[in-house]
Amino acid sequence: MDIPRIYTITESAHRIHNPFTPEKLATLGAALRLESGIRILDLGSGSGEMLCTWARDYGIMGVGIDMSRLFSEHAKLRAEELGVTDQVVFIHGDAVGYVAGEKVEVAACLGATWIGGGVVGTIELLAKNLCANGIILVGEPYWLRMPPTEDIARGCEAGSISDFLMLPELLASFDGLGYDVVEMVLADQEGWDRYEAAKWLTMRRWLESNPDDDFAKEVRAKLTVEPKRYAAYTREYLGWGVFALMAR
């Protein structure tokens, strides 16, 4: 069980696998008014930066699940580095349909809503893990401005324009599901640059170290086009944020 190899190559040096900077992640933790001892479940936990830093800074207890073997190992190493191995557990596994044995105060899925087949299904799955009056965290893209053509949407690595909503419509969709939006922290352009541009040096270094790998041709092609694609499309049209929801 693992994610496609291209991601374990391009994001192998990332601690945060979305357009948040460490500062934005810290802002989110402070905005949620986290208290020592609360339990957090993170589906698609990546390299564990959220749970590890919040365990260090706020004393939370956490469980993270991710399909990437590499990222799961990185998460365990990060927990050791920050001295929080007694507070957080990372599981290499499939989070689809995951329901914990014990309900949590915060249930999160940041940038991996494919786990629930989309935003609606992911919220339903997270709700099954949540205590009464708990908080759901959903990280999701939205259009900064509507792409004028489907080709531009695909340039943003969306399947179509309909894959994402404008921010007001995304917030309204949470309302329509019966949730109050109680906080949001939005990525900025610096966060997008750090997330996307950091992949380019990683790919270049990987190519230098693996010139004869069967996958090198694909990585070379991606490195050649990605700076231009990102600058022309994602950087101009796509936003990303984490939205805190509470059921009414």
Backbone bond lengths (Angstrom), bond angles and torsions (degrees), N, CA, C in turn:
res aa  C-N    CA-C-N  psi(-1)  N-CA   C-N-CA  omega(-1)  CA-C   N-CA-C  phi
1 M - - - 1.460 - - 1.521 109.74 -
2 D 1.322 115.96 123.93 1.456 118.84 179.30 1.525 108.67 -165.03
3 I 1.331 115.96 166.96 1.451 121.61 175.15 1.527 108.56 -86.33
4 P 1.354 118.62 165.50 1.466 119.66 178.51 1.525 112.34 -54.42
5 R 1.329 115.65 143.36 1.456 121.18 -172.80 1.518 113.33 -60.65
6 I 1.320 117.76 -31.58 1.455 120.14 -177.26 1.520 111.20 -58.29
7 Y 1.355 117.31 -33.82 1.467 119.93 -179.54 1.520 111.33 -74.95
8 T 1.332 117.46 -36.91 1.460 118.77 179.09 1.524 111.55 -70.64
9 I 1.326 116.88 -18.85 1.466 120.26 173.16 1.525 110.23 -84.69
10 T 1.328 117.51 -55.27 1.468 119.96 -172.05 1.524 112.84 -67.79
11 E 1.335 117.59 -29.19 1.465 120.13 -176.78 1.526 112.25 -111.52
12 S 1.304 116.86 19.31 1.467 119.48 -176.73 1.529 112.62 -66.23
13 A 1.327 118.39 -23.40 1.466 121.48 178.77 1.531 112.37 -98.26
14 H 1.321 117.45 0.89 1.467 121.19 -179.44 1.531 110.76 -81.13
15 R 1.301 116.04 140.21 1.460 120.40 166.89 1.523 110.83 -94.45
16 I 1.323 115.90 -28.82 1.469 121.23 -179.59 1.518 106.61 -120.59
17 H 1.320 116.88 122.53 1.463 121.15 -173.30 1.536 111.60 -99.63
18 N 1.303 115.63 44.75 1.459 122.75 174.70 1.527 107.24 -159.65
19 P 1.332 119.31 177.25 1.468 120.05 -173.22 1.529 115.38 -78.73
20 F 1.325 118.34 23.08 1.458 121.39 174.29 1.528 110.26 -88.85
21 T 1.326 115.63 139.17 1.459 122.14 167.80 1.532 108.56 -85.83
22 P 1.330 118.64 165.75 1.469 119.38 173.78 1.523 112.42 -55.66
23 E 1.328 116.50 -34.57 1.464 120.02 179.15 1.526 111.41 -65.14
24 K 1.331 117.08 -40.60 1.460 120.53 178.40 1.530 110.87 -66.57
25 L 1.317 116.28 -38.10 1.461 120.09 178.21 1.524 110.55 -64.27
26 A 1.331 115.97 -39.68 1.456 120.27 176.68 1.528 110.94 -66.90
27 T 1.339 116.29 -38.95 1.465 120.16 177.20 1.522 111.12 -60.38
28 L 1.332 116.16 -42.17 1.464 120.12 178.99 1.522 110.69 -62.61
29 G 1.329 117.65 -45.58 1.454 120.12 179.23 1.521 112.09 -59.49
30 A 1.339 116.71 -43.24 1.465 120.45 178.89 1.524 111.21 -66.25
31 A 1.341 116.45 -39.53 1.468 120.34 -178.85 1.525 112.05 -63.94
32 L 1.326 117.05 -30.64 1.463 120.60 -178.83 1.523 112.74 -80.63
33 R 1.329 117.07 -7.74 1.472 122.28 178.61 1.528 110.23 56.86
34 L 1.306 115.29 49.73 1.457 121.07 -176.41 1.522 110.80 -64.59
35 E 1.328 115.43 142.62 1.462 121.76 179.04 1.522 110.13 -117.88
36 S 1.305 115.70 150.98 1.456 121.32 179.96 1.523 111.05 -57.86
37 G 1.326 115.68 135.50 1.456 121.12 175.26 1.511 115.90 91.98
38 I 1.343 118.26 -10.83 1.461 117.79 178.79 1.527 109.43 -69.87
39 R 1.338 116.03 154.76 1.457 122.34 -175.82 1.520 109.52 -105.15
40 I 1.335 115.20 135.16 1.463 121.54 -179.44 1.530 108.70 -126.87
41 L 1.312 115.84 132.98 1.463 122.84 172.62 1.517 108.01 -108.83
42 D 1.333 116.55 130.10 1.462 121.39 -178.90 1.520 108.79 -123.80
43 L 1.335 116.67 109.09 1.459 122.24 178.75 1.522 108.75 -90.27
44 G 1.329 117.08 122.04 1.458 121.35 -171.99 1.512 109.68 79.32
45 S 1.331 116.13 53.28 1.464 122.11 -169.02 1.519 114.27 -79.81
46 G 1.341 117.90 -6.34 1.459 120.35 175.82 1.512 112.63 58.05
47 S 1.311 116.64 -131.92 1.458 121.91 -178.67 1.525 113.23 -89.93
48 G 1.337 116.38 12.96 1.455 121.74 167.15 1.508 117.35 77.14
49 E 1.332 117.77 13.57 1.463 119.46 -173.66 1.523 112.34 -63.03
50 M 1.321 118.15 -39.80 1.453 120.38 -178.64 1.521 110.98 -62.13
51 L 1.326 117.29 -53.96 1.460 119.86 -177.41 1.525 111.80 -65.37
52 C 1.326 117.08 -40.16 1.466 119.48 -177.50 1.530 112.02 -66.86
53 T 1.309 117.40 -46.05 1.473 118.91 -178.31 1.517 111.43 -71.64
54 W 1.324 117.72 -34.87 1.462 119.58 177.15 1.525 111.34 -71.34
55 A 1.320 117.70 -31.83 1.468 120.13 173.82 1.525 109.96 -64.18
56 R 1.330 116.33 -42.92 1.463 120.86 178.38 1.529 112.09 -66.20
57 D 1.336 116.32 -45.25 1.465 120.71 -170.90 1.525 113.86 -85.73
58 Y 1.352 116.92 -29.74 1.468 119.88 -173.21 1.524 113.84 -124.14
59 G 1.331 117.52 -7.56 1.458 119.39 179.04 1.511 114.59 76.82
60 I 1.343 117.31 23.28 1.469 119.65 179.79 1.524 110.12 -74.51
61 M 1.348 115.00 162.44 1.456 123.06 171.48 1.523 107.09 -110.34
62 G 1.335 117.90 138.76 1.458 117.68 -174.09 1.509 114.34 -146.49
63 V 1.334 114.16 154.34 1.460 122.94 171.93 1.520 107.35 -128.06
64 G 1.332 116.55 128.99 1.456 121.60 176.96 1.512 110.63 -120.94
65 I 1.320 116.11 142.76 1.464 122.17 179.91 1.518 107.91 -128.27
66 D 1.331 116.89 131.99 1.459 120.32 179.26 1.518 110.15 -149.40
67 M 1.338 115.67 144.86 1.459 121.46 -178.93 1.518 113.42 -77.16
68 S 1.315 117.96 -17.65 1.460 120.45 -178.34 1.523 110.45 -82.21
69 R 1.322 115.92 120.18 1.461 120.02 176.79 1.528 110.58 -63.41
70 L 1.347 116.25 -42.69 1.463 120.53 -179.24 1.523 111.34 -62.78
71 F 1.329 116.99 -49.69 1.458 119.86 -177.44 1.528 111.27 -65.02
72 S 1.330 117.19 -36.21 1.467 120.31 178.07 1.527 110.58 -63.12
73 E 1.327 116.71 -39.94 1.458 119.95 176.54 1.524 110.84 -66.39
74 H 1.336 116.97 -40.17 1.467 120.24 176.08 1.526 110.89 -59.47
75 A 1.336 116.69 -40.00 1.462 120.84 -179.91 1.530 111.12 -62.62
76 K 1.318 116.71 -42.69 1.464 120.10 179.22 1.522 110.90 -64.52
77 L 1.324 116.52 -40.02 1.462 120.47 177.87 1.525 111.25 -65.58
78 R 1.334 116.25 -37.87 1.471 120.00 178.60 1.528 110.59 -65.98
79 A 1.332 116.55 -39.18 1.461 119.64 177.26 1.525 110.83 -61.70
80 E 1.328 117.29 -40.06 1.459 120.93 176.92 1.527 110.77 -65.02
81 E 1.339 115.22 -43.35 1.465 119.91 -178.81 1.518 111.87 -59.90
82 L 1.343 116.62 -39.60 1.464 120.88 -177.02 1.525 112.82 -91.81
83 G 1.330 117.25 -0.46 1.456 120.40 176.82 1.518 114.81 70.61
84 V 1.339 116.25 35.75 1.472 119.49 -176.77 1.531 112.12 -122.97
85 T 1.322 117.82 25.17 1.462 120.09 -176.69 1.530 112.51 -65.54
86 D 1.339 117.19 -20.26 1.461 119.45 176.98 1.523 112.52 -84.82
87 Q 1.347 116.72 -2.60 1.465 120.54 -177.57 1.521 113.31 -112.69
88 V 1.329 117.61 -24.95 1.462 119.96 -175.12 1.527 110.48 -128.38
89 V 1.325 115.31 146.26 1.457 122.94 178.12 1.520 107.90 -127.86
90 F 1.328 116.61 134.47 1.460 120.60 178.74 1.524 109.26 -119.32
91 I 1.324 114.80 129.94 1.456 122.79 -175.93 1.522 109.05 -115.62
92 H 1.330 116.71 126.51 1.457 119.82 171.63 1.522 106.91 -84.01
93 G 1.332 115.88 109.91 1.451 119.33 -176.86 1.509 112.06 -174.81
94 D 1.319 114.87 179.01 1.465 122.90 -179.08 1.521 108.63 -91.61
95 A 1.335 116.00 120.12 1.466 120.53 -178.39 1.519 112.97 -84.43
96 V 1.330 117.84 -5.13 1.471 120.31 179.94 1.525 109.18 -60.87
97 G 1.323 115.78 122.23 1.462 120.82 178.34 1.511 114.71 76.34
98 Y 1.326 118.28 9.71 1.459 120.68 -173.99 1.532 111.44 -70.52
99 V 1.327 114.79 128.41 1.461 121.56 173.77 1.520 107.38 -128.50
100 A 1.313 116.56 120.69 1.462 121.53 -176.06 1.527 110.50 -73.31
101 G 1.315 114.98 157.37 1.458 119.34 177.51 1.519 112.31 -71.76
102 E 1.325 116.19 -24.24 1.461 121.75 -178.85 1.519 108.92 -126.55
103 K 1.308 116.78 131.73 1.461 120.23 -178.71 1.521 110.63 -71.43
104 V 1.337 115.35 155.65 1.463 121.56 -172.59 1.523 110.33 -122.48
105 E 1.325 114.73 163.39 1.468 120.20 177.81 1.520 112.33 -82.56
106 V 1.329 117.38 -26.71 1.467 122.29 178.29 1.526 107.84 -135.14
107 A 1.336 116.47 126.19 1.464 122.51 176.19 1.517 108.03 -119.38
108 A 1.334 116.96 124.07 1.462 121.58 -169.29 1.515 112.24 -127.05
109 C 1.322 114.04 148.52 1.464 122.14 168.45 1.524 106.34 -148.91
110 L 1.320 115.81 103.82 1.465 120.84 -173.06 1.519 110.16 -107.38
111 G 1.323 115.22 101.81 1.453 119.69 175.59 1.504 114.94 82.02
112 A 1.325 118.16 18.71 1.468 120.59 -179.31 1.523 110.71 -139.06
113 T 1.336 116.86 42.04 1.461 119.16 -175.20 1.521 113.03 -71.71
114 W 1.329 117.31 -2.01 1.473 119.30 169.09 1.525 110.35 -61.77
115 I 1.337 116.68 -21.34 1.464 121.22 179.64 1.523 111.10 -57.59
116 G 1.325 116.44 -36.27 1.460 120.54 179.15 1.512 113.25 -106.13
117 G 1.342 116.88 14.80 1.459 120.39 -178.85 1.513 113.33 74.94
118 G 1.336 117.23 20.85 1.456 122.25 -178.68 1.514 110.61 129.07
119 V 1.324 116.13 179.42 1.467 121.06 -175.52 1.522 111.35 -62.11
120 V 1.315 117.60 -46.52 1.460 120.60 -175.65 1.524 110.72 -62.60
121 G 1.321 116.95 -49.26 1.454 120.46 -179.57 1.513 112.64 -64.19
122 T 1.328 116.92 -35.19 1.459 120.60 179.36 1.519 110.87 -68.39
123 I 1.314 117.27 -41.53 1.463 119.94 176.33 1.526 110.22 -61.26
124 E 1.325 117.21 -42.15 1.466 120.42 178.02 1.525 111.13 -60.73
125 L 1.339 116.90 -41.83 1.453 120.68 179.30 1.524 111.18 -66.51
126 L 1.320 117.40 -45.36 1.457 120.64 179.37 1.526 111.26 -61.63
127 A 1.337 116.59 -37.58 1.463 120.43 -179.28 1.522 111.73 -61.92
128 K 1.320 117.46 -30.46 1.466 120.75 179.41 1.529 111.90 -67.29
129 N 1.321 116.74 -19.41 1.461 121.80 -178.38 1.518 113.18 -99.96
130 L 1.321 117.49 3.65 1.460 121.36 -165.43 1.530 112.95 -104.83
131 C 1.335 114.96 138.34 1.457 120.70 170.34 1.526 110.47 -67.63
132 A 1.313 116.42 162.98 1.464 120.89 172.71 1.523 109.07 -58.86
133 N 1.333 115.72 135.68 1.466 123.01 -179.28 1.530 112.93 64.22
134 G 1.329 116.03 20.99 1.458 119.62 175.02 1.516 111.32 -79.59
135 I 1.322 115.05 175.43 1.464 122.30 -175.84 1.525 109.94 -115.98
136 I 1.310 115.81 132.08 1.455 122.98 171.20 1.522 108.67 -97.65
137 L 1.321 116.87 134.89 1.464 122.34 173.97 1.519 109.22 -114.21
138 V 1.318 115.66 124.38 1.460 121.33 177.64 1.521 108.24 -123.89
139 G 1.335 116.00 124.95 1.461 121.09 173.57 1.513 109.07 -102.62
140 E 1.321 117.12 125.36 1.467 119.92 -170.21 1.528 111.01 -151.54
141 P 1.339 117.62 143.68 1.461 119.89 172.81 1.537 111.38 -72.46
142 Y 1.321 114.34 160.80 1.467 121.94 171.59 1.523 107.02 -151.60
143 W 1.316 115.58 160.40 1.463 119.13 178.83 1.522 110.27 -79.13
144 L 1.325 116.28 125.78 1.459 120.29 169.68 1.526 110.21 -69.11
145 R 1.314 115.37 -40.65 1.460 122.46 169.30 1.519 107.45 -145.94
146 M 1.316 114.59 149.05 1.454 119.34 -171.97 1.525 110.74 -68.91
147 P 1.326 118.97 125.68 1.459 120.06 176.42 1.525 110.65 -61.49
148 P 1.314 117.48 134.32 1.466 118.85 -178.53 1.521 113.80 -74.35
149 T 1.329 117.36 -17.87 1.465 120.12 -179.09 1.521 110.14 -139.58
150 E 1.326 115.64 159.32 1.468 120.75 176.24 1.523 110.68 -65.87
151 D 1.325 117.62 -32.04 1.463 119.94 178.88 1.526 111.17 -62.27
152 I 1.322 116.10 -39.04 1.462 119.33 178.43 1.522 109.94 -67.70
153 A 1.328 117.43 -40.02 1.467 120.20 176.40 1.528 110.55 -58.95
154 R 1.325 116.46 -43.62 1.470 119.69 178.34 1.522 111.23 -66.40
155 G 1.327 117.15 -30.62 1.458 120.45 174.84 1.516 112.19 -64.80
156 C 1.327 116.26 -23.59 1.466 121.94 174.63 1.525 111.76 -87.10
157 E 1.332 116.63 8.52 1.461 124.90 -179.06 1.518 112.35 67.04
158 A 1.332 116.51 24.72 1.458 121.84 169.04 1.522 108.46 -92.36
159 G 1.326 116.55 153.50 1.456 119.11 175.58 1.506 112.09 -71.27
160 S 1.344 115.67 -34.19 1.464 121.83 179.17 1.517 108.52 -163.40
161 I 1.325 116.84 171.54 1.457 121.65 177.73 1.520 110.70 -58.53
162 S 1.318 116.84 -36.27 1.460 121.28 -175.92 1.520 113.89 -70.45
163 D 1.324 118.43 -8.09 1.467 120.56 179.74 1.519 112.26 -64.01
164 F 1.344 117.14 -32.34 1.449 121.26 -176.10 1.527 110.10 -127.98
165 L 1.338 115.33 163.03 1.455 122.69 178.95 1.524 109.42 -114.53
166 M 1.320 116.44 163.73 1.453 120.56 165.93 1.529 107.96 -70.60
167 L 1.336 117.24 157.58 1.459 120.43 -174.33 1.533 113.33 -56.10
168 P 1.342 120.66 -46.50 1.469 118.49 179.05 1.528 112.74 -60.02
169 E 1.325 116.90 -38.78 1.464 120.20 179.85 1.533 111.18 -69.76
170 L 1.337 116.92 -35.37 1.460 119.67 177.23 1.530 110.51 -64.38
171 L 1.322 116.55 -44.54 1.462 120.18 177.70 1.534 111.07 -63.41
172 A 1.323 116.43 -39.46 1.463 120.36 178.22 1.529 111.19 -64.72
173 S 1.335 117.03 -32.38 1.464 120.01 179.76 1.528 110.94 -66.06
174 F 1.322 117.88 -35.07 1.463 120.27 176.27 1.526 110.22 -65.99
175 D 1.327 115.81 -41.41 1.464 120.91 176.01 1.523 110.44 -58.64
176 G 1.320 116.15 -42.19 1.453 120.40 -179.65 1.516 113.61 -65.42
177 L 1.328 117.06 -22.21 1.463 121.04 177.45 1.528 112.75 -88.14
178 G 1.336 116.05 -0.68 1.458 119.60 178.06 1.512 114.41 91.05
179 Y 1.341 116.92 25.19 1.459 121.15 -179.55 1.520 111.21 -117.99
180 D 1.329 115.66 142.38 1.455 121.47 167.51 1.528 108.39 -85.17
181 V 1.316 116.58 134.10 1.465 120.79 170.12 1.523 106.45 -84.49
182 V 1.336 116.80 112.63 1.462 120.13 -173.10 1.528 112.48 -104.95
183 E 1.311 117.93 -10.09 1.469 122.35 174.40 1.515 108.46 -164.50
184 M 1.309 116.05 159.01 1.456 120.62 168.11 1.522 108.21 -155.13
185 V 1.324 115.31 143.42 1.461 122.21 173.79 1.522 105.85 -129.44
186 L 1.320 116.06 123.00 1.454 121.50 -173.93 1.526 111.33 -105.39
187 A 1.315 116.07 139.26 1.467 121.02 174.08 1.521 109.54 -64.22
188 D 1.317 116.11 151.68 1.460 121.01 174.49 1.529 109.43 -114.51
189 Q 1.315 115.87 -179.08 1.457 119.12 -175.55 1.527 111.83 -65.24
190 E 1.316 116.96 -34.51 1.466 119.78 176.78 1.529 110.23 -61.09
191 G 1.337 116.25 -41.67 1.452 119.30 178.41 1.515 112.68 -63.32
192 W 1.339 115.97 -42.33 1.463 119.46 176.40 1.526 111.02 -61.84
193 D 1.337 117.12 -43.37 1.467 120.23 -179.82 1.525 110.91 -61.96
194 R 1.326 117.09 -42.80 1.458 120.16 -178.73 1.528 110.64 -66.62
195 Y 1.320 116.86 -38.68 1.465 120.02 179.71 1.520 111.59 -68.04
196 E 1.331 117.07 -47.66 1.460 120.62 -174.25 1.537 112.20 -82.43
197 A 1.325 117.39 -49.96 1.464 119.53 -173.92 1.522 112.32 -67.36
198 A 1.320 117.17 -28.78 1.465 119.56 178.36 1.523 112.07 -63.22
199 K 1.316 117.51 -23.36 1.465 120.71 178.40 1.528 111.51 -68.11
200 W 1.305 116.74 -28.27 1.462 119.49 -170.99 1.532 111.31 -69.72
201 L 1.320 116.87 -44.79 1.461 119.20 176.83 1.527 110.51 -65.54
202 T 1.332 116.52 -38.44 1.467 119.91 177.70 1.527 110.67 -59.42
203 M 1.341 116.40 -44.32 1.462 119.49 179.05 1.526 111.30 -64.61
204 R 1.312 116.96 -42.06 1.461 120.17 -179.64 1.532 110.96 -62.41
205 R 1.324 116.17 -45.51 1.461 119.68 179.05 1.530 110.76 -64.01
206 W 1.331 116.72 -38.36 1.466 119.94 178.95 1.521 110.13 -64.28
207 L 1.316 117.51 -42.28 1.460 120.82 179.20 1.529 111.63 -62.81
208 E 1.320 116.21 -39.62 1.461 119.70 178.61 1.521 111.39 -63.95
209 S 1.336 116.17 -33.78 1.466 120.70 -177.16 1.522 113.16 -88.55
210 N 1.340 117.30 -16.32 1.466 120.71 -174.21 1.529 111.58 -133.43
211 P 1.325 118.47 52.69 1.470 120.04 -173.71 1.525 113.83 -63.66
212 D 1.321 118.00 -25.13 1.464 120.88 -176.07 1.520 113.16 -102.68
213 D 1.314 116.77 6.27 1.469 119.84 179.30 1.530 109.95 -68.06
214 D 1.328 116.27 141.35 1.465 120.70 179.18 1.521 112.33 -60.01
215 F 1.334 116.52 -21.77 1.464 121.11 -177.19 1.526 112.17 -90.52
216 A 1.332 117.40 -4.53 1.464 120.85 -173.52 1.523 112.46 -61.55
217 K 1.328 117.34 -37.48 1.465 120.25 -179.40 1.518 111.17 -61.18
218 E 1.327 116.68 -41.59 1.465 119.93 179.66 1.521 111.34 -68.02
219 V 1.312 116.98 -40.94 1.463 120.03 179.05 1.520 110.42 -65.89
220 R 1.336 117.25 -41.50 1.467 120.56 177.97 1.519 111.17 -60.60
221 A 1.339 117.56 -43.07 1.460 120.98 179.59 1.520 110.86 -63.12
222 K 1.313 116.46 -40.21 1.465 120.03 -179.04 1.519 111.22 -68.06
223 L 1.334 117.14 -43.49 1.459 120.06 178.91 1.527 111.04 -61.41
224 T 1.313 117.81 -35.92 1.458 121.43 -178.72 1.517 112.38 -65.36
225 V 1.314 117.68 -38.55 1.467 120.68 -173.69 1.531 113.78 -96.88
226 E 1.334 118.24 -24.24 1.464 119.45 -169.26 1.527 115.18 -61.94
227 P 1.338 121.07 -44.40 1.466 117.64 179.47 1.524 112.78 -57.74
228 K 1.332 117.11 -42.12 1.473 120.02 -179.51 1.524 111.14 -69.11
229 R 1.332 116.46 -42.34 1.458 119.86 -179.71 1.520 110.88 -62.25
230 Y 1.323 115.96 -47.19 1.465 119.90 -178.04 1.523 111.76 -61.72
231 A 1.330 116.92 -46.28 1.461 120.24 -177.90 1.527 112.07 -64.90
232 A 1.323 116.81 -36.67 1.464 120.57 -176.83 1.522 113.30 -79.62
233 Y 1.324 117.21 -30.46 1.464 119.67 -169.68 1.527 113.00 -120.78
234 T 1.314 118.40 -74.39 1.465 120.21 -173.27 1.518 111.74 -55.66
235 R 1.322 117.42 -45.28 1.466 120.63 -175.41 1.520 112.01 -64.13
236 E 1.314 116.50 -27.50 1.462 120.93 -176.14 1.533 113.42 -92.86
237 Y 1.322 117.18 -28.58 1.466 119.15 -168.36 1.524 115.51 -116.88
238 L 1.336 118.07 -20.08 1.460 118.45 -168.27 1.521 112.04 -113.91
239 G 1.321 115.22 131.46 1.460 122.32 171.56 1.516 110.07 -107.26
240 W 1.317 115.53 174.76 1.464 120.99 178.87 1.518 107.88 -156.40
241 G 1.307 116.40 141.32 1.456 119.08 179.57 1.506 111.40 -155.73
242 V 1.327 114.46 165.90 1.454 122.58 173.05 1.523 107.60 -111.47
243 F 1.321 114.75 129.86 1.464 122.02 -174.42 1.526 108.96 -118.82
244 A 1.330 116.13 126.90 1.455 122.22 179.56 1.521 109.09 -96.83
245 L 1.323 116.43 125.26 1.461 122.54 -173.35 1.530 110.38 -123.26
246 M 1.339 114.89 143.37 1.471 121.15 172.21 1.522 108.45 -131.77
247 A 1.321 115.62 133.26 1.463 120.18 -179.78 1.521 110.22 -67.29
248 R 1.331 114.82 144.65 1.459 119.14 178.83 1.523 111.03 -77.42
